[in-house]
Amino acid sequence: MATAAVTKSTTQTVEVVSLRRKVTMGIVFLALAALILLVFLRDTGSDLTTSFGMTPGGITQGAVGSWVVKSQLTLIITGGLSLLAAIYQLVRGFGKKTNAVLGVVALLFVFAFLTYTARGKSLNLGGMLNSALSLAVPIILAAYSGILCERSGIINIAIEGMMLMGALVGALVGSVSHSMWVGLLGSIASAMLLAWVLAWLSIKYKINQIITGTVINIFSTGMTSFISAKFMQTNEALNMTPMFGRVPIPLLADIPFIGPILFNNNLFIYGTIIVCIVLQVALFSTRWGLRLRACGEHPKAADTLGINVFKTRYMGTLLGGAIAGFAGAYFTLGSVGRFDEMMTAGKGFIGLAAMIFGNWNPFGAFGAGMLFGFADAFGSKLSILGSVVPPEFMAMLPYVITMIVLAGLIGRGHAPASEGTPYEKE
């Protein structure tokens, strides 16, 4: 009887949460449709067109002509589709496909907003997407780092500190050695050292992983600021970092529209895409991935089957540190060419939100990271187009989305069951 009562109560709770989420998402869809049809469409004349440039500036391989659309008709179509999605969600609901539909409606809204903002003007869509990909790289890599650590059972909020240390060491070593490759190795090694400290304190001494990660972040902030102010700002030769340039991939770079965006970039863009595919396959299609995930879900069962939980958690954390170091190197070796204090600007923390948004899945994290990167890129375009929407609003949008994701308003993910819990071997 008691079991039946608990089961019934649980079922009722799930149904209430599901109904609330169904209505909430329906209202979100309806609000986006209303903005398109009642605000954007009202200020758009029937004679206006929007021209979208499809190739990033300065690139000739894979170049295509501009795409010109009728602004009013585009708004009617995108607004109408969003309205239909809202009605269906409120009446019947999309069930497990709700997040996917949310992504589609969000894309429709973004395209409508681009069309509305650039009506009667031209907008380089290819350039903006290329910029969004570049801005998303450190966020996506930070999410990969978090996935590897948390899938093995270690919570890593020190990704920001690892990235910052990797950025400084990459700039310093690269400047001294005059080699971007040596600088990259230095970035990865420094972040892995911090990851080892995190794993050592968390696994051997069972110190609270949140506290350990916070200490590493504080240490990295102080140490990088000290080294930068004491040595790198007073001696410019220590802060003149060689950078990885664009390397177009033969044939692929010539693909219209997609080629210039994806296949005419530097090492870090390619590395982000390759790591995404490799990590997805390794985690969910190999014995290694199964063992790693087992240590994060049920370490006692994994230990019973002969898996060394401690060794596996060390390995997952160190690999996560290596990716965080690669992400940090992007700032100095792939983007700016020098180190500036606090230049990671919270990207490691946003990467954790992208990890949660992507449900601890590399493909999902890639999509979430692109969303944050697109918001940053879009904000810079608004000021150029003279939009009524302040560019500062778009600059803060990634952080607003982060809070929405962490609040679980778009559905809660399924974190590894034993993450953050020290394993006691019997």
Secondary structure, DSSP 8 states (H G I E B T S, - for coil): -HHHHHHHHHHHHHHHHHHHHHHHHHHHHHHHHHIIIIIIGGG--TT-EEEEE-S-TT--TT----EEEEHHHHHHHHHHHHHHHHHHHHHT--GGGHHHHHHHHHHHHHHHHHHHHTTTSEEEHHHHHHHHHHHHHHHHHHHHHHHHHHHHT-----HHHHHHHHHHHHHHHHHHHT-HHHHHHHHHHHHHHHHHHHHIIIIIS---HHHHHHHHHHHHHHHHHHHIIIIITT-GGGG-------EE-TTGGGSTTHHHHHSEE-HHHHHHHHHHHHHHHHHHHSHHHHHHHHHHH-HHHHHHTT--HHHHHHHHHHHHHHHHHHHHHIIIIIIISS--TTTTTTHHHHHHHHHHHTTT-HHHHHHHHHHHHHHHHHHHHHHHHT-SS-HHHHHHHHHHHHHHHHTTTT------TTTT------
